[in-house]
Amino acid sequence: MYNEASVVGSVIEGLLPVFPHIVCVDDGSSDGSQGVARRAGAVVVQHPINLGQGAGLQTGIEYALQDPELECIVTFDADGQHRVEDAQAMAARVLSGEAEIVLGSRFLDHRTKLSPAKRLVLRTAAAQSRLATGMALTDAHNGLRAFNAELAGKIQLTQNRMAHASELVHQLARIKPVWVEHPVEIIYTDYSKSKGQSLLNAVNILAELFFR
């Protein structure tokens, strides 16, 4: 989380009945997000400075791996754009042994409302990812994922900011786990768009994919 004090408490409260072990990686927030998250019932691990989403995910993975009883990790954004029901269904597929990693996709059903321009950008990013890695993903930049502990130990993200999503797909292509996609709904609000879900941000991701 990064400066999510206005929403993170309700996000955690919505998750706790299904996921009792919640770790919030605070990425240098200055708005008191840490206290809000702790009061809501999460463990908070803090970065002293803002490092980016990729660094936050890697910190969260490494923290979770310290638990010898860890079975499944779900990555879930702090801004309220993901649905608990989707995360629960994805975790169930991992815990059943169906897959080592379940990746969320906005394009397997019609719940997510996207502008034509953003849909085109995301489709293009997925196509580029398929060409680069051979993984036939329909959505290469979805933050909702579930994966087992063994795979978590093999993930080593070094791209701190948005490029981590592409880096993760490249690592998965090398590791070759059993994977599936799962239909998820992304809830776009004015707030979530202000936190990095704008069309401009999608275009920046696409440019980074082609020119990094």
Sine and cosine of phi, psi and omega as CSV:
sin_phi,cos_phi,sin_psi,cos_psi,sin_omega,cos_omega
0.00,0.00,0.55,-0.83,0.08,-1.00
-0.65,-0.76,0.96,-0.29,0.00,-1.00
0.80,0.60,0.85,0.52,-0.02,-1.00
-0.90,-0.44,0.47,0.88,-0.12,-0.99
-0.85,0.53,-0.51,0.86,-0.08,-1.00
-0.98,0.22,-0.28,0.96,-0.09,-1.00
-0.78,-0.63,-0.41,0.91,-0.19,-0.98
-0.91,0.42,-0.52,0.85,0.01,-1.00
-0.88,0.48,-0.71,0.70,0.00,-1.00
-0.94,0.35,-0.55,0.83,0.06,-1.00
-0.88,0.47,-0.72,0.69,0.00,-1.00
-0.90,0.44,-0.70,0.71,0.00,-1.00
-0.87,0.49,-0.57,0.82,0.04,-1.00
-0.95,0.31,-0.48,0.88,-0.03,-1.00
-0.99,0.11,-0.57,0.82,-0.18,-0.98
-0.83,0.56,-0.61,0.79,0.01,-1.00
-0.89,0.46,-0.39,0.92,-0.03,-1.00
-0.97,-0.25,-0.64,0.77,-0.05,-1.00
-0.86,-0.52,1.00,-0.07,-0.10,-1.00
-0.96,0.27,-0.24,0.97,-0.03,-1.00
-0.92,-0.39,1.00,-0.09,-0.06,-1.00
-0.92,-0.39,0.79,-0.62,0.07,-1.00
-0.91,-0.41,0.86,-0.51,0.12,-0.99
-0.98,-0.18,0.86,-0.52,0.12,-0.99
-1.00,-0.03,0.94,-0.34,0.00,-1.00
-1.00,0.08,0.85,-0.52,-0.11,-0.99
-0.99,-0.16,0.83,0.55,0.08,-1.00
0.98,0.20,0.53,0.85,-0.02,-1.00
-0.89,0.46,0.51,-0.86,0.02,-1.00
-0.86,-0.51,0.15,0.99,-0.09,-1.00
-0.93,-0.35,0.22,0.97,0.00,-1.00
1.00,0.09,0.25,0.97,0.02,-1.00
-0.83,0.56,-0.57,0.82,-0.06,-1.00
-0.86,0.51,-0.75,0.66,-0.01,-1.00
-0.91,0.42,-0.65,0.76,0.02,-1.00
-0.87,0.49,-0.71,0.71,-0.02,-1.00
-0.91,0.42,-0.67,0.74,0.01,-1.00
-0.90,0.43,-0.69,0.72,-0.01,-1.00
-0.91,0.42,-0.49,0.87,0.00,-1.00
-0.97,0.22,-0.28,0.96,0.07,-1.00
0.88,-0.48,0.19,0.98,-0.01,-1.00
-0.99,-0.13,0.44,-0.90,0.26,-0.97
-0.99,0.16,0.70,-0.71,-0.02,-1.00
-0.91,-0.42,0.81,-0.58,0.11,-0.99
-0.93,-0.36,0.78,-0.63,-0.18,-0.98
-0.93,-0.37,0.69,-0.72,0.28,-0.96
-1.00,0.00,0.71,-0.71,0.00,-1.00
-0.93,0.36,-0.41,0.91,0.04,-1.00
-0.71,-0.70,0.27,-0.96,0.02,-1.00
-0.96,0.27,0.87,-0.49,-0.04,-1.00
-0.93,-0.37,-0.40,0.92,0.00,-1.00
0.91,-0.41,0.24,-0.97,-0.13,-0.99
-0.91,0.42,-0.63,0.78,0.01,-1.00
-0.87,0.49,-0.69,0.72,0.03,-1.00
-0.90,0.43,-0.62,0.79,0.03,-1.00
-0.89,0.45,-0.68,0.73,0.02,-1.00
-0.90,0.43,-0.68,0.73,-0.01,-1.00
-0.90,0.44,-0.65,0.76,0.05,-1.00
-0.88,0.48,-0.69,0.72,0.01,-1.00
-0.89,0.46,-0.66,0.76,0.03,-1.00
-0.89,0.46,-0.74,0.68,-0.03,-1.00
-0.90,0.44,-0.60,0.80,0.05,-1.00
-0.91,0.42,-0.73,0.69,-0.04,-1.00
-0.89,0.46,-0.57,0.82,-0.04,-1.00
-0.93,0.38,-0.21,0.98,0.07,-1.00
-0.95,0.31,-0.28,0.96,-0.01,-1.00
-1.00,0.06,0.91,-0.41,-0.04,-1.00
-0.91,0.40,-0.27,0.96,0.01,-1.00
-0.99,-0.11,0.12,0.99,0.00,-1.00
-0.86,0.51,0.76,-0.65,0.05,-1.00
-0.90,-0.44,-0.59,0.81,-0.11,-0.99
-0.48,-0.88,0.65,-0.76,0.12,-0.99
-0.92,-0.39,0.72,-0.70,0.14,-0.99
-0.89,-0.45,0.79,-0.61,0.11,-0.99
-1.00,-0.08,0.78,-0.63,-0.19,-0.98
-0.60,-0.80,0.84,-0.54,-0.07,-1.00
-0.94,0.35,0.52,-0.86,-0.08,-1.00
-0.99,0.11,-0.10,1.00,-0.14,-0.99
-1.00,-0.06,0.07,1.00,0.07,-1.00
1.00,0.05,0.19,0.98,-0.06,-1.00
-1.00,0.09,-0.24,0.97,-0.01,-1.00
-0.99,-0.16,0.36,-0.93,0.00,-1.00
-0.96,-0.27,0.72,-0.70,-0.01,-1.00
-0.87,0.50,-0.64,0.77,-0.03,-1.00
-0.86,0.51,-0.63,0.78,0.02,-1.00
-0.91,0.41,-0.71,0.71,0.00,-1.00
-0.88,0.48,-0.66,0.75,0.00,-1.00
-0.89,0.45,-0.69,0.72,0.00,-1.00
-0.91,0.42,-0.60,0.80,0.01,-1.00
-0.93,0.36,-0.68,0.73,0.03,-1.00
-0.88,0.47,-0.62,0.79,0.00,-1.00
-0.88,0.47,-0.58,0.81,0.01,-1.00
-0.93,0.36,-0.57,0.82,0.08,-1.00
-0.94,0.34,-0.74,0.67,-0.07,-1.00
-0.91,0.41,-0.44,0.90,0.04,-1.00
-0.97,0.24,-0.22,0.98,-0.05,-1.00
1.00,0.02,0.07,1.00,0.00,-1.00
-0.89,0.46,-0.62,0.78,-0.05,-1.00
-0.51,-0.86,0.41,-0.91,0.10,-0.99
-0.99,0.14,-0.47,0.88,0.06,-1.00
-0.59,-0.81,0.68,-0.74,0.07,-1.00
-0.89,-0.46,0.82,-0.58,-0.09,-1.00
-0.94,-0.35,0.76,-0.65,0.01,-1.00
-0.95,0.30,0.57,-0.82,0.06,-1.00
-0.68,-0.73,0.74,-0.67,0.08,-1.00
-0.98,0.22,-0.17,0.99,-0.21,-0.98
-0.94,-0.35,0.23,0.97,0.03,-1.00
-0.99,-0.15,-0.14,0.99,0.18,-0.98
-0.52,-0.85,-0.16,-0.99,-0.14,-0.99
-0.92,-0.39,0.37,0.93,-0.05,-1.00
-0.97,0.26,-0.61,0.79,-0.08,-1.00
-0.98,0.21,0.79,-0.62,-0.01,-1.00
-1.00,-0.07,0.91,-0.42,-0.04,-1.00
-0.84,-0.54,0.58,-0.82,0.14,-0.99
-0.94,0.33,0.43,-0.90,0.03,-1.00
-0.83,0.56,-0.61,0.79,-0.03,-1.00
-0.92,0.39,-0.71,0.71,-0.01,-1.00
-0.93,0.37,-0.62,0.79,0.06,-1.00
-0.85,0.53,-0.68,0.73,0.00,-1.00
-0.90,0.44,-0.69,0.72,0.00,-1.00
-0.88,0.48,-0.73,0.69,-0.04,-1.00
-0.93,0.36,-0.60,0.80,0.06,-1.00
-0.90,0.43,-0.64,0.77,0.02,-1.00
-0.91,0.41,-0.65,0.76,0.03,-1.00
-0.89,0.46,-0.65,0.76,0.02,-1.00
-0.91,0.41,-0.64,0.77,0.01,-1.00
-0.90,0.43,-0.67,0.75,0.03,-1.00
-0.89,0.45,-0.64,0.77,0.01,-1.00
-0.90,0.44,-0.66,0.75,0.03,-1.00
-0.88,0.48,-0.67,0.74,0.00,-1.00
-0.91,0.42,-0.61,0.79,-0.09,-1.00
-0.98,0.18,-0.49,0.87,-0.14,-0.99
-0.87,-0.50,-0.32,0.95,-0.08,-1.00
0.99,0.15,-0.03,1.00,0.05,-1.00
-1.00,0.07,0.85,-0.53,-0.11,-0.99
-0.99,0.12,0.88,0.48,0.01,-1.00
-0.99,0.17,0.59,-0.81,0.12,-0.99
-1.00,-0.04,-0.27,0.96,-0.04,-1.00
-0.53,-0.85,0.98,-0.21,-0.13,-0.99
-1.00,-0.01,-0.11,0.99,-0.07,-1.00
-0.78,-0.63,0.79,0.62,0.03,-1.00
-0.95,-0.32,0.80,-0.60,-0.10,-0.99
-0.98,0.17,-0.15,0.99,-0.01,-1.00
-1.00,-0.02,0.91,-0.42,-0.05,-1.00
-0.60,-0.80,0.43,-0.90,0.13,-0.99
-0.69,-0.72,0.70,-0.71,-0.02,-1.00
-0.46,-0.89,0.39,-0.92,-0.08,-1.00
-0.99,0.11,0.16,-0.99,-0.11,-0.99
-0.92,0.40,-0.61,0.79,-0.02,-1.00
-0.88,0.48,-0.71,0.71,0.02,-1.00
-0.92,0.38,-0.63,0.78,0.00,-1.00
-0.82,0.57,-0.61,0.79,-0.01,-1.00
-0.93,0.37,-0.25,0.97,-0.01,-1.00
-0.99,-0.14,-0.17,0.99,-0.03,-1.00
-1.00,0.06,0.80,-0.60,0.02,-1.00
-0.70,-0.71,1.00,0.00,-0.02,-1.00
-0.99,0.16,0.78,-0.62,0.04,-1.00
-0.91,-0.41,-0.28,0.96,0.05,-1.00
-0.99,0.10,0.93,-0.37,-0.15,-0.99
-0.95,0.32,-0.57,0.82,-0.15,-0.99
-0.98,-0.21,-0.56,-0.83,-0.21,-0.98
-0.91,0.41,-0.35,0.94,0.02,-1.00
-0.90,0.43,-0.18,0.98,0.00,-1.00
-0.88,0.48,-0.51,0.86,-0.03,-1.00
-0.90,0.44,-0.68,0.73,0.06,-1.00
-0.93,0.37,-0.64,0.77,0.02,-1.00
-0.88,0.48,-0.65,0.76,0.01,-1.00
-0.88,0.47,-0.70,0.71,0.00,-1.00
-0.89,0.46,-0.65,0.76,0.04,-1.00
-0.89,0.46,-0.65,0.76,0.03,-1.00
-0.91,0.40,-0.65,0.76,0.04,-1.00
-0.89,0.45,-0.63,0.78,0.03,-1.00
-0.88,0.47,-0.56,0.83,0.02,-1.00
-0.97,0.22,-0.66,0.75,-0.04,-1.00
-0.95,0.30,-0.57,0.82,0.00,-1.00
0.88,0.48,0.81,0.59,0.08,-1.00
-0.97,0.24,0.22,-0.98,0.18,-0.98
-0.97,0.25,0.85,-0.52,-0.07,-1.00
-0.73,-0.68,0.44,-0.90,0.13,-0.99
-0.61,-0.79,0.37,-0.93,0.16,-0.99
-0.98,-0.18,0.43,-0.90,-0.02,-1.00
-0.71,-0.70,0.71,-0.71,0.00,-1.00
-0.92,0.38,0.77,-0.64,0.03,-1.00
-0.72,-0.69,0.40,-0.92,0.10,-1.00
-0.96,-0.27,0.78,-0.63,0.13,-0.99
-0.98,-0.19,0.82,-0.58,-0.06,-1.00
-0.99,-0.14,0.97,-0.25,0.00,-1.00
-1.00,0.01,0.83,-0.56,0.09,-1.00
-0.83,-0.56,0.17,-0.98,0.07,-1.00
-0.85,0.52,-0.60,0.80,0.00,-1.00
-0.91,0.41,-0.77,0.64,-0.06,-1.00
-0.90,0.43,-0.57,0.82,0.03,-1.00
-0.91,0.42,-0.60,0.80,0.01,-1.00
-0.93,0.36,-0.31,0.95,-0.02,-1.00
-0.99,-0.13,0.23,0.97,0.11,-0.99
0.87,-0.50,0.24,0.97,0.01,-1.00
-0.96,-0.27,0.36,0.93,-0.01,-1.00
-0.98,0.21,0.26,-0.97,0.05,-1.00
-0.88,0.47,-0.63,0.78,0.01,-1.00
-0.85,0.52,-0.66,0.75,0.02,-1.00
-0.89,0.45,-0.63,0.78,0.04,-1.00
-0.90,0.44,-0.66,0.75,0.03,-1.00
-0.90,0.44,-0.64,0.77,0.04,-1.00
-0.88,0.47,-0.65,0.76,0.06,-1.00
-0.87,0.49,-0.70,0.71,-0.02,-1.00
-0.89,0.46,-0.69,0.72,0.02,-1.00
-0.88,0.47,-0.64,0.77,0.02,-1.00
-0.89,0.45,-0.62,0.79,0.01,-1.00
-0.88,0.48,-0.68,0.74,-0.09,-1.00
-0.99,0.14,-0.48,0.88,-0.16,-0.99
-0.90,-0.43,-0.13,0.99,-0.02,-1.00
-0.91,0.40,0.00,0.00,0.00,0.00
